[in-house]
Every structure is written in C-alpha cells, then in structure tokens.
Amino acid sequence: MNTSLTERQKSWLLLAALWLLLLLLAALRPLAVPDEGRYGEIGRWMLQSGDWLTPRLNGIPFFHKPPYLHWLEAISLATFGINELALRLVPALHVGLMLVALYLAARSIGGEPLARRAALMLGTSLTFLIGGQYVNHDMLVASWIGIAIWCFAFAFMAGDKPNATLARLGFAACALGMLSKGLIGIALPGLVIFIWLIWTRQFKKILHLPWLSGLALFAVIALPWFVVAQQKYPQLFDYMFVNQHFKRYTASTYNNPQPWWFYLAALLLLLFPWVFFIGGQWRRQVSQAPAVAPLVAKEWRSLCWIWVVAITVFFSIPNSKLVGYIEPVIPPLALLAALGWQRGMAQRARAGQIFAALCLLNIGIATVIVTQVAKVTRDGRAQDLAQVLACAAQPTDNVYVSGAYPYDLPFYAQTRKPLLVLEDWPLLRQQAGDGWQRELFEGADFDPQAARVLQSLDQLAQAGSVSGNWFVERAGKPITAGQTGWKLFYEGAGWRLYQSASQSAPKGPEPAQHEGLPGCKEQRHK
C-alpha cells in the first residue's frame, strides 16, 4: 500500500503549518495600543452590551468603519473567552483565506511548484506572520479585495462569457469587503478589473456578467446593516462616507503624513526578501538554462502588475498613509516573486537550501519581533495597571481618566462601566487633531446619553471625595490627582492608579464579599 503524500497534500500541510505558526506567535504578545486595544475593546463591549448594531468605544458610538470586524471579534470572544488570541483569530482566519486563495489561483495559473513557492513566500513574510495577527480592519478588507479580484479574473478567463458562479462569488467578496472597511471593498477590485479588462481587450465580456443575481447577492450581504444603522443614526452616511472616506482621502490634516514613496519602502519590508526576486532580474539566458519553468499566460502577469500598480498609486495619493493599507497587493507580488525565482534561481545549485534558509530567516525575524515587542511597548500599555484595578475595584466603581486614554485597560480589567473621561471638551472640539479625543467627542454626537461619560476637568476634585472612585493618568505627566485629594494606589510602567481619598487600600486577605472585576478572575486562572 502506497502511503506517500502527494505534492498537493504536502502543500496543504505546509500551509496548515504556517497558519499554526501564526497562531503560536499571536499568543506570545500583549495587545498593541492604540489599534488592538481600541478594536479589541469594541468587540468585548459589543458582546457585553448585546448591542450588535452599534459599535461602541467606551460606550460611545464608533462609526469610523462598518461592523464586520467587531461582530467577528465578539463571536470569537464569546467562544474562546476574553483573551488576546481570541481577538487575533479573526485577522488570522482572513490572512489564512488570503494564503489559500493565492495557492489555488497560482496552481491554476502555473502548476503546483509555482503555487507552493508563492504560498511559502507569502506565508513566511512579515505580512502573514505579523500583519496576519494584528487586530484591525486592514487584513480583513485586504483578503476580501484579493478574493474578489481572483474570482472576477478567473470568471472572465473562463471563456467567451464569464463563469457566472465565480462572478457571483466575486460580488459576495466585494460585499464582505465593504462590510470590512467601506467603499474600498468595492472600489479597489473594480479599479483593478476595469483596467485589466481594457488592457487585455476583454471589456466586452462585462456585458455578460450575472449583474442581476450578483448585485442582489451583494445587496443581501452588504446593505442591511447600513440601512438599519442609517435609520437609527441619520448622520451616519455623512460621517462614515464623507468624513471617514472622502475627506480622509483628500485632506492633509489627518495623522501619519508620509512621502509618496512610503509604500514602496513598506513593500520591501512586508515581503522581504522575496520582493527582490520580482521580475526575474536574476534570470539566466535561455541558452544557459534550458529547463526554466514555463511562463504563465500574459493575461495573468498583466493582472498581477495592474493589481500592484493601481492599488499602490491609489493609496499613495493621500497625505496620510499607514503600512496596513497596502496589504491588498501582497498576493500578486508573491506570485510575481515566485515567477522570478523560478526563472532566475530554481536551476541554480542549492536553490532549495537557499530558499529554505530565507524562509527560516523570515520566521526568525518575526519571532524576535513578537517576543521583544512587549518590552519595547511596556510604557505605553496599561496592562499591569488593569490587572491591579481588576482585583481592587468593584463592578459598581467608577474609573476616571484624563490627559490620555488607556485603550487596553477596559479589555484587560473587563470593566462593566465606561471610563469617565475628564477634559476641556469645548476647547478640544476647536483644537483637537486626529486622535483619541476626536474619536470620543465625534462619537458622542450620535448618542447624547452615552456622551455623559465625557465630563469636565472640575469633576476631578469632587470625585476624589466620594468612595468607589478610581483615577488613571499617564505616569510621565504632572501629578494632578494628588492635588485634589486622591491617594496613589499603584504606579505601573506607564500609568498611575489613584483611589478616592475616602477609601483606604485593603490590608491583609481580600474580604470574602469583594467581587472584583472579571479581569481579576482571568488573571488568577493564568
């Protein structure tokens, strides 16, 4: 009986091993702030509150993006408990979809060896091993953009008329992309396919797409939340699409201004070192290497280049740039890199050993980053303070903050009530930039009742005279609480915790009736 594995089975095992490695790395680090603290807490609050319509940060509506990420985070937390890995399963599942889609597409385009090499290049990249575990919207929309492009491209390449089933899957992927991060889930697949159809002289085929059923499928998946949420919050569309889409794309006042070449540099990092093999720069002369791997059809090569160039140019235009935005172009780059390797490197001596060494190098780099990031970011996180607060506070206690917002504190402590944020809010509405203050006061405009958690600074002294209150501030800022009757309870790596003056720190064993916050129980179980 022959029990040897087929080449396809070996490929699937390699893909599974890479995904399991990703999960292992994802379990080794705390939440990164602000992004993972923000989005993780929105998912936790959605689960705790039972409000699946309105994403909320600190109890305040948060409509920067649609709720697909938050729904999945809440489901994962309900299934696997309140922990970092449960949050990271969501982006990990989507980068797994990206990997599988690339493998299946490359196998159809150029055969098993090409597909395996492209998948290994993606699966050992920092995009996969680091970006694939990062909790935000970027990997979700990147995956669905890629799946939509592959589905539509294969549909058009099926014959004189597009394959209807694949086209419908493309419409569904666009719908999930829109639920992930808004209009780019439609715009970017449409841009790439539009240019590609013109370039390859297939544009007439667009008339034969299953438009009626495809758009109906898109509408069923993507539109219900937008319709219901707009009915409840009439200013939603203006805020999400005009402010968070068009103005963010065209304005120069948002965070992270970067030069035009920013994404070219980012791609060197995201697909290092495989990006250097793109284009077959190391290709031998045919007379010297007659066994060069067969080329893929020119239509597929043009798709990959149009995919990369169109999306890179699209995101290079705005002044504000973030590394995660360019993740949608990584799959075609990986395929181009695999082609370049097979043209220029595959026939060289010890090519297999070199490839394996580069894979291990990337895995080593990712491991070092994951294991060291907690030390580097220790001062910015409030995890240590959250653990103390969770065991010292009661569920009914109030927690005040001012001067900075500890994004990860509510998640780790598992607070039952929103934090009370003390600031000069009228002044901040005039002067605040694109930061946490704006996130809160713009969200508060959607829900006046939830806006009560935004209070004035003069509440600090009064709160310090009432039992059951706590105050959190950055350790590097001037001590304000001590001047208003608060007592220092704990000083962490980057944050201070104060207790209202009418209370005293507990001495000896905790009283039996002291309940603590759920985060305290989680820490005891670790």
DRENFIMI-254577 format. One record per residue (C-alpha): x, y, z. Coordinates in steps of 0.1 Angstrom, whole numbers, plus 5000, padded with zeros to 4 digits. Example, Ala and Ser with C-alpha at 12.3 -4.5 7.8 and 13.67 -1.06 7.14 Angstrom:
BEGIN
512349555078/513749895071/
This chain:
BEGIN
500050005000/501450344990/501250585019/503450865005/501951205003/501051364970/502551704961/499251874967/498951715002/502451835010/501452185000/498352185022/500352055051/502852335047/500052595045/498552455077/501852455094/502452825086/498952915099/499552725131/502952905135/501053235130/498653135159/501653045181/503253385175/499853555180/499653415216/503053545226/502453925229/500054165247/497754405229/499354685209/497955025215/496155215202/494754985175/494454645192/493254805224/490655005206/489254735183/489554455209/487554665234/484854745208/484354375203/484354305240/481854585246/479654465218/479554115235/478954255270/476254505260/474454285235/474254585211/475254425178/474054725157/476255005171/480054955176/481055145207/484355265222/483955345259/480255315255/480255585227/479255505191/482355445169/481455475132/484855505116/484355175099/481554925093/481054655120/482254325103/485454315124/483554395156/480954125150/483653855145/485653975175/482553955197/481753605184/485353485189/485453635225/482153465233/483553135220/487153135233/487053385263/488353735268/491953705257/494353835230/494453515209/490653515206/490853865191/493753765168/491853465154/489853705133/492653855113/494453525113/491553345096/491453615070/495153605062/494653225060/492053295033/494453515015/497053245016/494652975003/493353194976/496853274964/497752904964/494652794945/494953084920/498753014914/498152644910/495552704883/497752964866/501152794867/501052454884/501952304918/505552414921/504752774914/501752774937/503752624966/506552864962/504253164960/502353044991/505552995010/506753345001/503553495014/503353255044/506853335056/506553715051/506153975078/502754045062/501553705071/503353635104/503053985119/500254165099/498153855099/497753865137/497254245141/493754335152/492354595129/490354625097/493254615072/493854235068/490154165066/489554405037/492854305020/491753945020/488354015005/489754254979/492153984968/489453714967/487153944947/489954014922/490853644918/487153544914/486353804887/489653744869/489053364867/485453434857/486553644827/489253404817/486853104816/485753164780/483853394757/481453464786/482353494823/481753204846/478653304865/479453124897/482853274900/481453614892/478853584919/481553484944/483353804934/480254014942/479953834976/483653914983/483054274974/480154284999/482254145027/485054385017/482554675021/481454545055/485054525065/486254875057/483755065035/483855164999/487455044991/486054694993/484254774961/486355044945/489754864945/488554534929/486554734904/489554954896/491954664891/489454454870/488354764849/491954844839/492854484833/489854414811/490754714789/494454624789/493754264778/490954364754/488254164773/486054454782/483054344761/482754044784/481554274811/478154284795/477653914802/478253924839/475353804860/474654154871/471154094884/471953804907/475353934915/474154274927/471254104945/473753894964/475854194971/472854384985/471654095007/475154075023/476354435025/473354665028/471154555057/473454695084/473855025066/470155065061/469254995097/472055195112/471255495090/467655485101/468755495137/471555745132/470655985103/474056145102/475855805097/476355815060/477756175060/480156085088/481355745076/481555815038/482156185036/484256245067/485955905071/486355815034/486556115011/487856375035/490456135050/491556055014/491756415002/492656625033/496156685046/495256725083/495056365094/497656165112/500655985097/501656215068/504256035046/506056095013/504855954980/507455674981/506355545016/504555235002/507455134980/509655125011/506854945031/506654665004/510354595008/509654525045/506354345041/507654095015/511254085025/513353925010/511153784983/510354124968/513954134954/513153844931/510254014914/510554054876/513153784872/516154024874/518353714881/517053524851/519753334832/520053334795/517853074779/520952914762/522452864796/519352744814/517052554790/515052404819/513552724830/509952684844/507252754819/505853104819/502253184828/499953344803/500553714797/497053794809/497853674844/501153864845/499454184834/496754124861/499454104888/501254414877/498054614873/496854494907/500054614923/500454944905/496855054906/496354994943/499855134952/499155454933/495655484948/496955474984/500055694976/497955994966/496556075002/498856265025/498056015054/499555675049/499655355071/501555035064/498454815066/496754995038/499054835012/498454475022/496054404993/498954404968/500954134987/499353824970/500153934934/503654044945/504253704960/503153544927/505453764907/508353684931/507653314927/507853354889/511053554893/512553284914/511653004891/513053194861/516353304877/517053094908/515352754905/518052604883/520952724904/522952494927/521552464962/518552674953/516352464976/518652525005/518852894998/515052914997/514652725029/517252945046/515453255036/512153115049/513853035083/515353385083/511953545080/510453325106/513353415130/512853785123/509053755131/509753555163/512253815175/509754095168/506853915186/508953825217/510554165221/507654395214/506254365249/509354505264/509554785239/505954895243/505654845281/505455205290/502655275265/500454995277/498154985308/498054605312/499854605345/497654875360/494554695346/495454375365/495754575398/492554765392/490554455383/491354295416/490954605437/487854765423/484254665425/482054635393/480054945405/483155165409/483855455386/487155495368/488155845358/490955925332/492356245320/495256365297/495456035278/493255735271/494355385282/492955185252/493854845266/492754905302/489054825298/489754505279/492254365304/490254475335/486954385318/485254695332/481454685333/481055065330/482655315306/485555515318/484655875328/486956105307/487756445321/488856715297/488157065285/485856935257/484657265243/488357365238/489157025223/486357045198/488157355184/491757235187/491956855188/493756685160/493156335146/493456155180/491555985208/489856295219/488256345185/487255975184/485256025216/483556355211/482656285174/481155955185/479356125214/477456345189/475556025178/474255945213/473756235238/473155985266/476355805261/478156135259/477656175296/480955995301/482756295287/482956535317/484756855326/488056865345/486457035375/484856695384/488156555395/488256715430/484656615437/485156265425/488156225448/485956285478/483556005470/484255645478/484255395450/486155605425/489555555408/491655785387/494155685360/496755915344/499955875324/503055835346/505056085326/502556375331/502456615361/500756465391/497256625392/495356375413/497456435445/496456795445/492756715446/492556455475/493356135456/495755875470/498355695449/497355325449/499755185422/502355315399/502855105368/505355115339/503455395321/500355475341/499455575377/496355445396/494755665423/492055585448/489555835461/490655975494/487755845515/488855485508/491955315522/493955045505/492954695515/495254535541/495654155545/493453905527/490654035505/487254035522/485053745510/482553995497/485054165475/483954075440/486454245418/486154285381/486053985357/489654065346/490853975381/489453625378/491153585344/494553675358/494153425387/493453145362/496653225342/
